[in-house]
Amino acid sequence: MRIHELNCGTLDVPGGEAVFGVPHFVCRCLLIELGDRLVAVDTGIGRGDIESPGLRLGKDWIAQVGPALDPGETLLARVVSLGFDPGDVSDVILTHHHRDHVGGLSDFPSARVHATSACRSAVEEGEGRVMPAQWAHGVVWAPAPVPAAGWRGRATWTLDDVPASIRLVALSGHSPGHAGVLVDDALGGQDLLHVGDAVHHHAQLTRAAPPAVEAFAASTQHDETARLYTQRLLAELADEGSVRLVNSHDPEPLNGPVNTPDPVDDPDPVNLSRQPPTARRTGADQHGRD
C-alpha cells in the first residue's frame, strides 16, 4: 500500500496568516494505491467547479474562502501527474458532502462513492450545503458501509470491496454523518487518520486556535456538542502519537513530522505549508509502505 497526500484546492482565505495562523488553507485528499487500482479520500475542487464556479461553488462561498481554481490542483490532474490512468480510480471515500470535498466526483464518473448512510441521506435529501450541480452527473453509490468493531470508542464501518484495513470512523459534529477515514498500519506501524473537517487547524487540538478559526468552526457545525467531543478525542490522539492525524484544510499535519518522505518515490516531497505559490500548487506529499 502506498498513500499520497495531495492538495486538491488551495484556499486563499481573506486575512491569511494574520487572522488564521496559516498563510493559506488546502483541500487535502488522499490517493491510496491498492495493487492495480486507486482509492481516493475526498476529491477537492474539480474541473467542473473551475469551469462553472458560481453554479457549483456559489459566489458567497468563493468570496469567503478564495479558492485558487487552478486546474493543475484538481485530483484528476494530480492522478495524471503521478503517472496513473484516471480510470484506475475505482472508489472514492467521502468524509462528508460539502462542496470543497466532492467537486472532483464528476471527474471520475465511474468510481463508486462510499459515505456514511447519514451523509448519503443528506445528499439525497438536499441538505442546505449540498450544491446540486456537483451531483448532477449521477453518482455511483457503493453499497452501504457495514458496521465493524469500534475504534477508540467510536463506531467504524468497513466498505464494500475495499480492504478492511481502510475504514470509516464516526467523527460527528461538523456535518450530518461526518466521518474520518482510518488506514490501519499505513506508515509501517503507525495508523493514519484523515479527520476531514472534524478540526480545521492544528491549534484546535491544543485549545489555542486563532479566534477566527474557532468562529469558523462554530459557524459551519452541525452539532456543537458532538463537534467538541470529537475535538477532545482527537486532541488525546494527537498527544498519544500512535496515529498520524491529518485534516482537510490545514497545510500542516495535526501531529507528527511535517514531511514523511517516501525513500523510494519522493526523496524531496513538497511541504504544502512553506512553498511559494507556484510550487505549492503543483506538488504533493507522498508516503507509505510497499
Salt bridges, closest charged atoms under 4 A:
GLU5 OE1 - ARG28 NE 3.23
GLU5 OE2 - ARG244 NH2 3.03
GLU5 OE2 - HIS287 NE2 2.59
ASP12 OD1 - ARG280 NH2 3.54
ASP12 OD2 - ARG281 NH2 2.44
GLU33 OE2 - HIS4 NE2 2.65
ASP42 OD2 - HIS101 ND1 2.92
ASP49 OD1 - ARG56 NE 2.69
GLU73 OE2 - ARG281 NE 3.90
ASP91 OD1 - ARG37 NH1 2.80
ASP91 OD2 - ARG112 NH2 2.95
ASP91 OD2 - HIS114 NE2 2.75
ASP100 OD2 - HIS101 NE2 3.62
ASP100 OD2 - HIS249 NE2 2.97
ASP107 OD1 - ARG47 NE 3.15
GLU124 OE2 - ARG120 NE 2.82
GLU127 OE1 - HIS97 NE2 2.70
ASP160 OD2 - ARG112 NH1 2.54
ASP184 OD1 - ARG167 NH2 3.17
ASP185 OD2 - ARG289 NH2 3.56
ASP197 OD2 - HIS96 NE2 3.30
ASP197 OD2 - HIS101 NE2 3.15
ASP197 OD2 - HIS174 NE2 3.27
ASP197 OD1 - HIS249 NE2 3.22
GLU240 OE2 - ARG152 NH1 2.89
ASP250 OD2 - HIS202 ND1 2.61
GLU252 OE2 - ARG274 NH2 3.69
ASP262 OD2 - ARG2 NH1 1.91
ASP265 OD2 - ARG2 NE 3.18
ASP290 OD1 - ARG2 NH2 2.26
